[in-house]
Amino acid sequence: MRLTTAAAAAALLAGCAAAPPLSDVTGTDALLLGEQHDAPSQPPLQERWVATLAARGTLAALALEMAERGTSTAGLPPHAGEAQVRQALHWDAAGWPWTRYRPAILAAVRAGVPVVGANLPRAQLKEAMGDRSLDALLPGPALKAQQQAVRQGHCGLLPESQIGPMTRVQLARDRAMAQTIASLLAPGRTVVLLAGAGHVEPDVGVPRYLPPSVRVRSVVLPPEDTGKDYCAELRRQLPPKGH
């Protein structure tokens, strides 16, 4: 029997040790769903988590890496149109394909649950790159691990002089997302964050910046081989080292 995409994704979720059954998130204050930004089977998984928690009445809010802090659908009616939702979130279609995140976002909106931008605003990126105080947010080994992740994530193509600034952006984004989550916490309910898998890592990501009293669960959605050569694509976008 051939499974539909949603059914196949649900089967992957059920069989993946990194993704526990939905019932296991009871009592969780913050559920961080880490995605591979171009994995085609993951949007149905995100929608399933959001819709299930909303149906139980335990979804406090849906926070997004894909939208900047300060944006929110709060105040929109559950029947709001997609254009209204995108406008409320100041959606950047060039950076984030709306069709990918639409199912999870609309599942929250239709349930009357606010969808909130959680990422560091673009206007603050340059400031973050030069803010050396951000280096102190992680202990030495964790900071080095994050810097190495930046190197590897850019296929070793970044000049070494950019590793520190780019790592600071990552730290600032993680802290901003954590601050957003903390502002949305509600007793007996769960804030869900959709973000890249690296952002939900307990040792170096968003969980580090949440208060110790917050019960956090990070779930990395099953990765997929898309057949893309990411390094080749990045090599076309970046100038050669030393330029």
C-alpha positions as a LaTeX table, in Angstrom:
\begin{tabular}{lrrr}
\hline
Residue & $x$ (\AA) & $y$ (\AA) & $z$ (\AA) \\
\hline
Met1 & 0.00 & 0.00 & 0.00 \\
Arg2 & 1.38 & 3.44 & $-0.93$ \\
Leu3 & 1.33 & 5.99 & 1.88 \\
Thr4 & 0.44 & 9.62 & 1.32 \\
Thr5 & 3.11 & 12.19 & 2.22 \\
Ala6 & 1.35 & 13.04 & 5.47 \\
Ala7 & 0.92 & 9.39 & 6.41 \\
Ala8 & 4.52 & 8.60 & 5.58 \\
Ala9 & 5.67 & 11.56 & 7.66 \\
Ala10 & 3.53 & 10.44 & 10.57 \\
Ala11 & 5.03 & 6.97 & 10.30 \\
Leu12 & 8.51 & 8.45 & 10.38 \\
Leu13 & 7.59 & 10.45 & 13.45 \\
Ala14 & 6.21 & 7.42 & 15.23 \\
Gly15 & 9.34 & 5.41 & 14.48 \\
Cys16 & 11.90 & 8.09 & 15.24 \\
Ala17 & 13.45 & 8.00 & 18.69 \\
Ala18 & 14.09 & 11.75 & 18.54 \\
Ala19 & 10.37 & 12.46 & 18.15 \\
Pro20 & 8.30 & 11.07 & 21.04 \\
Pro21 & 4.55 & 10.47 & 20.83 \\
Leu22 & 2.51 & 13.65 & 21.10 \\
Ser23 & 0.99 & 12.55 & 24.39 \\
Asp24 & 4.46 & 12.67 & 25.95 \\
Val25 & 4.59 & 16.48 & 25.76 \\
Thr26 & 1.97 & 16.86 & 28.48 \\
Gly27 & 3.33 & 19.26 & 31.07 \\
Thr28 & 5.92 & 20.69 & 28.69 \\
Asp29 & 6.14 & 24.49 & 28.78 \\
Ala30 & 8.08 & 24.86 & 25.54 \\
Leu31 & 8.26 & 22.39 & 22.65 \\
Leu32 & 11.05 & 23.23 & 20.21 \\
Leu33 & 10.63 & 21.60 & 16.80 \\
Gly34 & 13.90 & 21.60 & 14.87 \\
Glu35 & 13.55 & 21.30 & 11.12 \\
Gln36 & 15.67 & 20.83 & 8.04 \\
His37 & 14.50 & 23.89 & 6.15 \\
Asp38 & 13.98 & 22.10 & 2.84 \\
Ala39 & 12.85 & 18.64 & 3.94 \\
Pro40 & 9.50 & 18.10 & 2.17 \\
Ser41 & 7.97 & 15.66 & 4.66 \\
Gln42 & 8.43 & 17.86 & 7.73 \\
Pro43 & 5.63 & 20.46 & 7.29 \\
Pro44 & 2.93 & 17.80 & 7.91 \\
Leu45 & 4.73 & 16.84 & 11.13 \\
Gln46 & 4.79 & 20.45 & 12.28 \\
Glu47 & 1.12 & 20.84 & 11.46 \\
Arg48 & 0.33 & 17.65 & 13.39 \\
Trp49 & 2.01 & 18.88 & 16.55 \\
Val50 & 0.35 & 22.29 & 16.35 \\
Ala51 & $-3.11$ & 21.01 & 15.45 \\
Thr52 & $-3.06$ & 18.29 & 18.11 \\
Leu53 & $-2.06$ & 20.63 & 20.91 \\
Ala54 & $-4.58$ & 23.21 & 19.71 \\
Ala55 & $-7.35$ & 20.59 & 19.69 \\
Arg56 & $-6.45$ & 19.69 & 23.28 \\
Gly57 & $-6.61$ & 23.35 & 24.27 \\
Thr58 & $-3.00$ & 23.25 & 25.44 \\
Leu59 & $-1.31$ & 25.33 & 22.72 \\
Ala60 & $-0.27$ & 28.66 & 24.24 \\
Ala61 & 1.31 & 30.11 & 21.09 \\
Leu62 & 3.24 & 29.23 & 17.96 \\
Ala63 & 6.59 & 31.02 & 17.77 \\
Leu64 & 8.56 & 31.18 & 14.52 \\
Glu65 & 12.18 & 31.57 & 13.54 \\
Met66 & 10.72 & 32.54 & 10.16 \\
Ala67 & 9.32 & 35.87 & 11.39 \\
Glu68 & 10.88 & 38.73 & 13.33 \\
Arg69 & 10.21 & 39.60 & 16.95 \\
Gly70 & 7.49 & 42.19 & 17.28 \\
Thr71 & 5.20 & 40.59 & 14.71 \\
Ser72 & 2.10 & 38.63 & 15.73 \\
Thr73 & $-1.30$ & 37.45 & 14.56 \\
Ala74 & $-2.79$ & 38.32 & 17.95 \\
Gly75 & $-5.96$ & 40.26 & 17.33 \\
Leu76 & $-6.75$ & 38.54 & 14.05 \\
Pro77 & $-9.97$ & 36.50 & 13.98 \\
Pro78 & $-9.69$ & 32.72 & 13.48 \\
His79 & $-11.15$ & 33.09 & 9.99 \\
Ala80 & $-8.53$ & 35.66 & 8.92 \\
Gly81 & $-7.36$ & 35.30 & 5.34 \\
Glu82 & $-3.85$ & 34.21 & 4.43 \\
Ala83 & $-2.98$ & 37.69 & 3.19 \\
Gln84 & $-3.91$ & 39.13 & 6.60 \\
Val85 & $-1.82$ & 36.52 & 8.38 \\
Arg86 & 1.21 & 37.16 & 6.17 \\
Gln87 & 0.86 & 40.90 & 6.66 \\
Ala88 & 0.60 & 40.54 & 10.44 \\
Leu89 & 3.83 & 38.52 & 10.47 \\
His90 & 5.56 & 40.79 & 7.91 \\
Trp91 & 6.25 & 37.57 & 6.05 \\
Asp92 & 9.47 & 37.54 & 4.00 \\
Ala93 & 8.52 & 35.34 & 1.07 \\
Ala94 & 11.99 & 35.67 & $-0.45$ \\
Gly95 & 13.56 & 34.13 & 2.63 \\
Trp96 & 10.89 & 31.66 & 3.71 \\
Pro97 & 8.43 & 29.91 & 1.35 \\
Trp98 & 4.94 & 30.60 & 2.67 \\
Thr99 & 3.52 & 27.34 & 1.35 \\
Arg100 & 5.91 & 25.35 & 3.55 \\
Tyr101 & 4.85 & 26.97 & 6.84 \\
Arg102 & 1.24 & 27.77 & 5.95 \\
Pro103 & $-0.27$ & 24.51 & 7.35 \\
Ala104 & 1.15 & 24.88 & 10.86 \\
Ile105 & 0.56 & 28.64 & 10.99 \\
Leu106 & $-3.05$ & 28.40 & 9.86 \\
Ala107 & $-3.70$ & 25.50 & 12.25 \\
Ala108 & $-2.84$ & 27.86 & 15.10 \\
Val109 & $-4.73$ & 30.86 & 13.67 \\
Arg110 & $-7.88$ & 28.80 & 13.03 \\
Ala111 & $-7.72$ & 27.63 & 16.66 \\
Gly112 & $-7.55$ & 31.22 & 17.88 \\
Val113 & $-3.95$ & 30.79 & 19.05 \\
Pro114 & $-1.45$ & 33.60 & 18.36 \\
Val115 & 1.43 & 33.06 & 15.95 \\
Val116 & 4.40 & 35.18 & 16.95 \\
Gly117 & 7.65 & 36.13 & 15.25 \\
Ala118 & 10.60 & 35.08 & 17.41 \\
Asn119 & 13.72 & 35.80 & 15.38 \\
Leu120 & 16.16 & 38.67 & 15.83 \\
Pro121 & 15.05 & 41.56 & 13.60 \\
Arg122 & 17.16 & 42.01 & 10.49 \\
Ala123 & 17.92 & 45.60 & 11.53 \\
Gln124 & 19.83 & 44.25 & 14.56 \\
Leu125 & 22.05 & 41.76 & 12.71 \\
Lys126 & 24.94 & 44.14 & 12.07 \\
Glu127 & 24.98 & 45.24 & 15.71 \\
Ala128 & 25.02 & 41.60 & 16.83 \\
Met129 & 27.94 & 40.76 & 14.56 \\
Gly130 & 30.13 & 43.34 & 16.27 \\
Asp131 & 28.93 & 42.74 & 19.84 \\
Arg132 & 31.78 & 40.79 & 21.43 \\
Ser133 & 29.86 & 40.56 & 24.71 \\
Leu134 & 27.71 & 37.90 & 23.03 \\
Asp135 & 30.74 & 35.58 & 23.08 \\
Ala136 & 30.28 & 35.28 & 26.83 \\
Leu137 & 26.79 & 33.80 & 26.48 \\
Leu138 & 28.28 & 30.33 & 26.06 \\
Pro139 & 31.09 & 28.68 & 28.03 \\
Gly140 & 34.33 & 28.21 & 26.08 \\
Pro141 & 33.78 & 24.65 & 24.80 \\
Ala142 & 30.21 & 25.38 & 23.76 \\
Leu143 & 31.25 & 28.58 & 22.00 \\
Lys144 & 33.96 & 26.70 & 20.08 \\
Ala145 & 31.41 & 24.03 & 19.15 \\
Gln146 & 29.05 & 26.70 & 17.85 \\
Gln147 & 31.85 & 28.34 & 15.88 \\
Gln148 & 32.74 & 24.99 & 14.34 \\
Ala149 & 29.09 & 24.46 & 13.43 \\
Val150 & 29.16 & 27.80 & 11.61 \\
Arg151 & 32.29 & 26.73 & 9.71 \\
Gln152 & 30.80 & 23.42 & 8.72 \\
Gly153 & 27.41 & 24.93 & 7.96 \\
His154 & 29.12 & 27.18 & 5.43 \\
Cys155 & 31.17 & 24.31 & 4.00 \\
Gly156 & 34.45 & 25.86 & 5.13 \\
Leu157 & 33.95 & 28.70 & 2.64 \\
Leu158 & 33.79 & 31.59 & 5.11 \\
Pro159 & 36.96 & 33.56 & 5.84 \\
Glu160 & 38.08 & 32.92 & 9.41 \\
Ser161 & 37.50 & 36.59 & 10.20 \\
Gln162 & 33.77 & 36.06 & 9.68 \\
Ile163 & 33.40 & 33.04 & 11.95 \\
Gly164 & 33.17 & 35.10 & 15.14 \\
Pro165 & 30.64 & 37.63 & 13.79 \\
Met166 & 28.47 & 34.94 & 12.21 \\
Thr167 & 28.51 & 32.93 & 15.44 \\
Arg168 & 27.37 & 36.01 & 17.37 \\
Val169 & 24.40 & 36.32 & 15.06 \\
Gln170 & 23.48 & 32.71 & 15.86 \\
Leu171 & 23.77 & 33.37 & 19.59 \\
Ala172 & 21.71 & 36.55 & 19.35 \\
Arg173 & 19.03 & 34.75 & 17.39 \\
Asp174 & 18.86 & 31.92 & 19.90 \\
Arg175 & 18.58 & 34.39 & 22.77 \\
Ala176 & 15.87 & 36.37 & 20.96 \\
Met177 & 13.84 & 33.22 & 20.35 \\
Ala178 & 14.20 & 32.21 & 23.99 \\
Gln179 & 13.08 & 35.65 & 25.14 \\
Thr180 & 10.04 & 35.39 & 22.89 \\
Ile181 & 9.14 & 31.97 & 24.27 \\
Ala182 & 9.54 & 33.20 & 27.86 \\
Ser183 & 7.11 & 36.04 & 27.17 \\
Leu184 & 4.47 & 33.61 & 25.88 \\
Leu185 & 4.55 & 31.00 & 28.66 \\
Ala186 & 1.18 & 30.10 & 30.15 \\
Pro187 & 0.47 & 27.66 & 33.02 \\
Gly188 & $-0.75$ & 24.29 & 31.80 \\
Arg189 & $-0.11$ & 25.10 & 28.14 \\
Thr190 & 2.75 & 24.70 & 25.68 \\
Val191 & 4.53 & 27.22 & 23.47 \\
Val192 & 5.69 & 25.61 & 20.22 \\
Leu193 & 8.72 & 26.98 & 18.37 \\
Leu194 & 9.46 & 26.18 & 14.74 \\
Ala195 & 13.15 & 26.70 & 13.99 \\
Gly196 & 16.13 & 25.15 & 12.28 \\
Ala197 & 17.50 & 22.05 & 13.97 \\
Gly198 & 20.65 & 23.83 & 15.15 \\
His199 & 18.60 & 26.35 & 17.10 \\
Val200 & 16.93 & 23.73 & 19.30 \\
Glu201 & 20.09 & 21.97 & 20.49 \\
Pro202 & 20.04 & 21.91 & 24.31 \\
Asp203 & 23.76 & 22.57 & 24.79 \\
Val204 & 24.20 & 25.55 & 22.48 \\
Gly205 & 20.75 & 26.64 & 21.26 \\
Val206 & 17.55 & 28.24 & 22.50 \\
Pro207 & 17.18 & 26.03 & 25.63 \\
Arg208 & 20.33 & 27.57 & 27.15 \\
Tyr209 & 18.64 & 30.97 & 27.34 \\
Leu210 & 15.39 & 29.87 & 28.96 \\
Pro211 & 14.92 & 30.08 & 32.74 \\
Pro212 & 15.80 & 26.80 & 34.54 \\
Ser213 & 12.22 & 26.47 & 35.73 \\
Val214 & 10.90 & 26.18 & 32.16 \\
Arg215 & 10.21 & 22.59 & 31.14 \\
Val216 & 11.65 & 22.35 & 27.63 \\
Arg217 & 11.61 & 19.58 & 25.08 \\
Ser218 & 13.61 & 19.72 & 21.87 \\
Val219 & 12.50 & 17.50 & 19.01 \\
Val220 & 14.59 & 17.29 & 15.84 \\
Leu221 & 12.35 & 16.20 & 12.98 \\
Pro222 & 13.59 & 13.29 & 10.84 \\
Pro223 & 16.20 & 14.58 & 8.35 \\
Glu224 & 15.97 & 13.84 & 4.65 \\
Asp225 & 18.41 & 13.47 & 1.79 \\
Thr226 & 17.14 & 15.95 & $-0.78$ \\
Gly227 & 19.87 & 15.13 & $-3.28$ \\
Lys228 & 21.09 & 18.74 & $-3.27$ \\
Asp229 & 24.75 & 19.71 & $-3.19$ \\
Tyr230 & 24.48 & 22.50 & $-0.63$ \\
Cys231 & 28.18 & 23.32 & $-0.71$ \\
Ala232 & 28.14 & 23.74 & $-4.49$ \\
Glu233 & 25.17 & 26.09 & $-4.20$ \\
Leu234 & 26.89 & 28.09 & $-1.45$ \\
Arg235 & 30.12 & 28.21 & $-3.44$ \\
Arg236 & 28.24 & 29.96 & $-6.25$ \\
Gln237 & 26.83 & 32.52 & $-3.82$ \\
Leu238 & 29.96 & 33.41 & $-1.85$ \\
Pro239 & 33.09 & 35.15 & $-3.10$ \\
Pro240 & 36.36 & 33.18 & $-2.81$ \\
Lys241 & 38.15 & 33.34 & 0.53 \\
Gly242 & 40.30 & 36.40 & 0.89 \\
His243 & 38.02 & 38.60 & $-1.24$ \\
\hline
\end{tabular}
